Amino acid sequence: MTHSPTPLKFLFPGWYAVVMGLAGLSLAWHRAVPLMGEAAGAVALVVGSIAAAVFLLLLASTLMRGQRYPEAWAEDRRHPVRHTFIATLPIALILLATVAVALGLRGPSLTLLWGLGALLQLAVTAWVLGRWWKGSQVGGLPWASATPALFIPVVGNVLVPLAGLPLGLPEWSAAQFGVGLLFWPVVMVLIVVRIAVQGLWPDRLRPTSFILIAPPAVVGLSALQFGAPPLVGWALWGMAAFTLLWVGLQSRQIAALPFGLPHWGMSFPLAALAALTLRLATPGSALTVIGPLLLALASLVILALVLATLRGLRNGSLLAPEPVAALQPAPTA
């Protein structure tokens, strides 16, 4: 395949989903330490370090892209689907801070990193929701925007308590957690109505269906972090596990698709479900078996995504113009 002469131009914001998947997998392996011992902790450290390195590489490339191709960044903000992936950057910051906290690190610089991610996440959420007040003809909320990717900027706020509570900021964590709880059902309704009225999103976005797993899984982890009764965690685990069964019905169609960046939408949700399962596992319970199986599934899927990404970068199928979609970007507000 011919490589794009300007690959940096096509470094879309969704690339930070790679960091989300790797950081989520690191957290899942950390949760496996009580069952698997310190070897699981070593895996968590290695995967978390890789996630941090990928983030730094992407951040440097993003800054360079903004300088060289400002029009590409403007197009990302106008695009009905791609604009939601801008939230993957602050979420990546929050998750990296969470990995560091899980590995035992503390300090003002870590609190600053977490706070920066949390504030940026709030800002992106407000910006995305602000678009909803505008008519669909001026960049508001066309049906093209109602995909599982809409969960990223809206429900990403429920990640904040995972590091916020250990860092000693429970009030801020609870407030931002509430923002995610408020809009989780709203986005779910929008997506169901979109399916009923417009049908499914384009095939190339089909892997993002797995994002539906993430809200109940992460809400469960954060609720338990707040000290919620285990039965609350079990209820949310049930939601996430059934959602895996539901979206898993599309596995055959997803496997038949050419690999693309949307496939990374499968990574973090699978890791989050594995982490919640391991968090709820107690000696003798069925989750002590299901947890490692889900961790193995998440690990194998993410390994396959990494290999496919390296192959795509090598043959030029990634960092290239997106296929023309049926619905075009909305005009500038």
C-alpha positions as CSV (number, residue, x, y, z in Angstrom):
1,M,0.0,0.0,0.0
2,T,1.2,3.5,-0.8
3,H,2.0,5.6,2.3
4,S,0.4,9.0,2.7
5,P,3.0,11.8,2.0
6,T,1.7,13.6,5.1
7,P,0.9,10.9,7.7
8,L,1.1,13.4,10.6
9,K,-1.9,15.2,9.2
10,F,-4.0,12.1,9.8
11,L,-3.0,11.6,13.4
12,F,-6.6,11.9,14.6
13,P,-7.4,12.4,18.3
14,G,-8.7,8.9,18.6
15,W,-5.1,7.6,18.7
16,Y,-5.1,8.3,22.4
17,A,-7.5,5.3,22.7
18,V,-4.3,3.3,22.4
19,V,-3.1,4.8,25.7
20,M,-6.5,4.2,27.2
21,G,-6.4,0.5,26.3
22,L,-2.9,0.0,27.6
23,A,-3.5,1.9,30.8
24,G,-6.7,0.0,31.4
25,L,-5.0,-3.3,30.9
26,S,-2.3,-2.2,33.4
27,L,-5.0,-1.5,35.9
28,A,-6.6,-4.8,35.2
29,W,-3.4,-6.7,35.8
30,H,-2.9,-4.7,39.0
31,R,-6.3,-5.9,40.2
32,A,-5.1,-9.5,39.5
33,V,-2.3,-9.3,42.1
34,P,-4.3,-10.9,45.0
35,L,-5.1,-13.9,42.7
36,M,-1.9,-14.2,40.7
37,G,0.8,-12.7,42.9
38,E,3.5,-10.2,42.3
39,A,4.0,-11.5,38.7
40,A,0.8,-9.7,37.8
41,G,2.1,-6.6,39.4
42,A,5.2,-6.8,37.3
43,V,3.0,-7.1,34.1
44,A,1.0,-4.0,35.3
45,L,4.2,-2.0,35.7
46,V,5.5,-3.0,32.2
47,V,2.2,-2.3,30.4
48,G,1.7,1.0,32.3
49,S,5.2,2.1,31.4
50,I,4.5,1.3,27.7
51,A,1.2,3.3,28.0
52,A,3.1,6.3,29.3
53,A,5.7,6.1,26.6
54,V,3.0,5.9,23.9
55,F,1.3,8.9,25.4
56,L,4.5,11.0,25.3
57,L,5.1,10.1,21.7
58,L,1.5,10.9,20.8
59,L,1.5,14.2,22.7
60,A,4.7,15.4,20.9
61,S,3.2,14.3,17.6
62,T,-0.1,16.1,18.4
63,L,1.7,19.4,19.1
64,M,3.7,19.1,15.9
65,R,0.5,18.3,14.0
66,G,-1.2,21.3,15.4
67,Q,1.6,23.6,14.2
68,R,1.9,22.1,10.8
69,Y,-1.7,21.3,10.0
70,P,-4.0,23.6,12.0
71,E,-6.8,23.0,9.4
72,A,-6.8,19.3,10.2
73,W,-7.3,20.1,13.9
74,A,-10.2,22.4,12.9
75,E,-11.7,19.6,10.9
76,D,-11.5,17.2,13.8
77,R,-13.5,19.7,15.9
78,R,-16.2,20.0,13.3
79,H,-16.5,16.3,12.5
80,P,-19.7,14.8,13.8
81,V,-18.0,11.7,15.2
82,R,-14.3,12.5,15.4
83,H,-14.8,15.5,17.7
84,T,-15.9,13.1,20.5
85,F,-12.5,11.4,20.4
86,I,-10.8,14.6,21.6
87,A,-11.8,13.5,25.1
88,T,-9.4,10.5,24.8
89,L,-6.5,12.9,25.5
90,P,-7.6,14.0,29.0
91,I,-8.9,10.5,29.8
92,A,-5.5,9.2,28.9
93,L,-4.0,11.6,31.5
94,I,-6.5,10.5,34.1
95,L,-5.8,6.8,33.5
96,L,-2.0,7.3,33.6
97,A,-2.4,9.1,36.9
98,T,-4.6,6.2,38.1
99,V,-2.0,3.7,37.0
100,A,0.7,5.6,38.9
101,V,-1.5,5.7,42.1
102,A,-2.2,2.0,41.8
103,L,1.5,1.3,41.6
104,G,2.1,3.2,44.8
105,L,3.3,6.6,43.6
106,R,2.2,9.8,45.3
107,G,3.2,13.5,45.3
108,P,2.3,16.9,44.1
109,S,3.3,16.3,40.5
110,L,1.0,13.3,40.3
111,T,-1.9,15.2,41.8
112,L,-1.2,18.0,39.2
113,L,-1.3,15.4,36.4
114,W,-4.6,14.0,37.7
115,G,-6.1,17.5,38.2
116,L,-5.1,18.6,34.7
117,G,-6.7,15.5,33.2
118,A,-9.8,16.0,35.3
119,L,-10.2,19.7,34.4
120,L,-9.6,19.1,30.7
121,Q,-12.1,16.3,30.8
122,L,-14.7,18.7,32.3
123,A,-13.9,21.3,29.6
124,V,-14.3,18.8,26.8
125,T,-17.5,17.6,28.3
126,A,-18.9,21.1,28.5
127,W,-17.7,21.8,24.9
128,V,-19.4,18.7,23.5
129,L,-22.6,19.3,25.4
130,G,-22.5,22.9,24.3
131,R,-22.8,21.8,20.7
132,W,-26.1,20.2,21.6
133,W,-27.7,23.6,22.1
134,K,-27.1,24.5,18.5
135,G,-29.2,23.4,15.6
136,S,-28.0,20.4,13.6
137,Q,-27.4,22.7,10.7
138,V,-24.7,24.6,12.6
139,G,-22.8,21.7,14.1
140,G,-25.2,20.6,16.9
141,L,-26.2,17.0,17.5
142,P,-26.9,15.3,14.1
143,W,-27.7,11.6,14.2
144,A,-24.2,10.9,12.9
145,S,-22.9,12.0,16.3
146,A,-25.0,9.5,18.2
147,T,-22.6,6.6,18.2
148,P,-21.0,4.8,21.2
149,A,-18.0,7.2,20.9
150,L,-20.3,9.8,22.4
151,F,-19.8,8.0,25.8
152,I,-16.1,9.0,25.7
153,P,-16.5,12.8,26.5
154,V,-19.6,12.5,28.5
155,V,-19.1,9.4,30.8
156,G,-15.3,9.7,31.0
157,N,-15.9,11.8,34.1
158,V,-16.7,8.7,36.1
159,L,-13.0,7.7,35.9
160,V,-11.9,10.6,38.1
161,P,-12.5,9.0,41.5
162,L,-10.2,6.0,40.8
163,A,-7.2,8.2,41.5
164,G,-8.9,11.2,43.1
165,L,-9.9,9.3,46.3
166,P,-6.4,7.9,47.0
167,L,-5.0,11.4,46.3
168,G,-7.2,12.9,49.0
169,L,-9.7,14.7,46.8
170,P,-13.1,13.0,47.5
171,E,-15.3,16.0,47.0
172,W,-14.0,16.9,43.6
173,S,-14.0,13.2,42.6
174,A,-17.7,12.9,43.7
175,A,-18.8,16.0,41.9
176,Q,-17.2,15.0,38.6
177,F,-18.4,11.4,39.1
178,G,-21.9,12.9,39.2
179,V,-21.5,14.5,35.9
180,G,-20.9,11.2,34.2
181,L,-23.8,9.5,36.1
182,L,-26.1,12.3,34.9
183,F,-25.4,11.8,31.2
184,W,-24.8,8.1,31.0
185,P,-28.5,7.2,30.6
186,V,-29.0,10.3,28.3
187,V,-26.4,9.1,25.8
188,M,-27.7,5.5,26.0
189,V,-31.2,6.7,25.1
190,L,-29.8,8.8,22.2
191,I,-28.0,5.7,20.8
192,V,-31.0,3.5,21.1
193,V,-33.2,6.1,19.3
194,R,-30.5,6.5,16.6
195,I,-30.6,2.8,16.0
196,A,-34.4,2.8,15.8
197,V,-34.6,5.9,13.5
198,Q,-31.4,5.9,11.5
199,G,-30.0,2.4,11.9
200,L,-26.5,1.4,13.0
201,W,-23.5,3.6,12.5
202,P,-21.1,2.9,9.6
203,D,-19.5,-0.6,9.5
204,R,-16.0,0.9,10.1
205,L,-17.3,2.2,13.5
206,R,-18.8,-1.2,14.4
207,P,-16.0,-2.0,16.9
208,T,-16.9,1.0,18.9
209,S,-20.0,-0.9,20.0
210,F,-17.8,-2.4,22.7
211,I,-17.6,1.1,24.3
212,L,-21.1,0.3,25.7
213,I,-19.4,-2.0,28.2
214,A,-17.3,0.8,29.7
215,P,-19.8,2.9,31.6
216,P,-21.2,0.2,33.9
217,A,-17.8,-1.3,34.4
218,V,-16.1,2.0,35.4
219,V,-19.1,3.2,37.4
220,G,-18.8,-0.1,39.3
221,L,-15.1,0.4,40.0
222,S,-15.6,4.0,41.1
223,A,-18.6,3.2,43.2
224,L,-16.7,0.5,45.1
225,Q,-13.8,3.0,45.5
226,F,-16.4,5.3,47.3
227,G,-17.2,2.4,49.6
228,A,-20.5,1.3,48.0
229,P,-21.9,-2.1,49.1
230,P,-20.6,-5.0,47.1
231,L,-24.1,-5.7,45.7
232,V,-24.0,-2.4,43.9
233,G,-20.8,-3.5,42.3
234,W,-22.4,-6.8,41.4
235,A,-25.4,-5.0,39.8
236,L,-23.1,-2.9,37.6
237,W,-21.0,-6.0,36.8
238,G,-24.1,-7.7,35.6
239,M,-24.8,-4.7,33.3
240,A,-21.3,-4.8,31.9
241,A,-21.1,-8.5,31.5
242,F,-24.5,-8.7,29.7
243,T,-23.4,-5.8,27.5
244,L,-20.3,-7.9,26.5
245,L,-22.6,-10.7,25.5
246,W,-24.8,-8.3,23.6
247,V,-22.1,-6.5,21.6
248,G,-20.2,-9.8,21.3
249,L,-22.9,-10.9,18.8
250,Q,-21.2,-8.6,16.3
251,S,-17.8,-10.3,16.7
252,R,-18.1,-12.1,13.3
253,Q,-18.9,-8.8,11.4
254,I,-16.1,-7.0,13.3
255,A,-13.5,-9.7,12.5
256,A,-14.4,-9.4,8.8
257,L,-13.6,-5.6,8.8
258,P,-10.3,-4.2,7.6
259,F,-8.3,-3.1,10.7
260,G,-8.7,0.6,11.6
261,L,-8.3,2.9,14.5
262,P,-11.9,2.3,15.7
263,H,-10.9,-1.2,16.6
264,W,-9.1,0.3,19.6
265,G,-12.6,1.1,21.0
266,M,-12.7,-2.5,22.1
267,S,-9.6,-2.3,24.3
268,F,-10.4,-0.2,27.3
269,P,-14.0,-1.6,27.9
270,L,-12.7,-5.2,27.9
271,A,-9.9,-4.2,30.4
272,A,-12.4,-2.3,32.6
273,L,-14.7,-5.3,32.8
274,A,-11.8,-7.5,33.7
275,A,-10.7,-5.0,36.4
276,L,-14.2,-4.9,37.9
277,T,-14.5,-8.7,37.9
278,L,-11.2,-9.1,39.6
279,R,-12.2,-6.3,42.1
280,L,-15.3,-8.3,43.1
281,A,-13.6,-11.7,43.2
282,T,-13.5,-13.3,46.6
283,P,-12.0,-16.6,47.5
284,G,-14.2,-19.4,46.3
285,S,-16.4,-17.3,44.2
286,A,-17.0,-17.9,40.5
287,L,-15.4,-14.6,39.7
288,T,-12.0,-16.0,40.7
289,V,-12.3,-18.0,37.5
290,I,-14.2,-15.5,35.3
291,G,-11.8,-12.7,36.2
292,P,-8.6,-14.3,34.9
293,L,-10.5,-15.4,31.8
294,L,-11.7,-11.9,31.1
295,L,-8.2,-10.6,31.8
296,A,-6.8,-13.1,29.3
297,L,-9.4,-12.0,26.7
298,A,-8.5,-8.3,27.2
299,S,-4.8,-9.1,27.0
300,L,-5.1,-11.1,23.8
301,V,-7.4,-8.6,22.2
302,I,-5.0,-5.7,23.0
303,L,-2.0,-7.7,21.9
304,A,-3.8,-8.3,18.6
305,L,-4.6,-4.6,18.3
306,V,-1.0,-3.7,19.0
307,L,0.3,-6.0,16.3
308,A,-2.4,-4.9,13.8
309,T,-1.4,-1.2,14.5
310,L,2.3,-1.9,13.9
311,R,1.4,-3.7,10.7
312,G,-0.9,-0.8,9.6
313,L,1.7,1.8,10.3
314,R,4.2,-0.2,8.3
315,N,2.0,-0.8,5.2
316,G,0.5,2.7,5.2
317,S,-3.2,1.7,5.9
318,L,-3.1,3.9,9.1
319,L,-2.3,7.6,9.3
320,A,-4.1,8.0,6.0
321,P,-7.3,9.7,4.9
322,E,-10.4,8.1,6.4
323,P,-12.8,6.3,4.0
324,V,-15.6,8.6,2.8
325,A,-18.5,8.2,5.2
326,A,-22.1,8.4,4.3
327,L,-22.6,11.4,6.5
328,Q,-20.2,14.3,6.0
329,P,-18.8,16.7,8.7
330,A,-21.1,19.3,9.9
331,P,-20.4,22.9,8.8
332,T,-18.5,25.3,11.1
333,A,-20.5,26.8,13.8
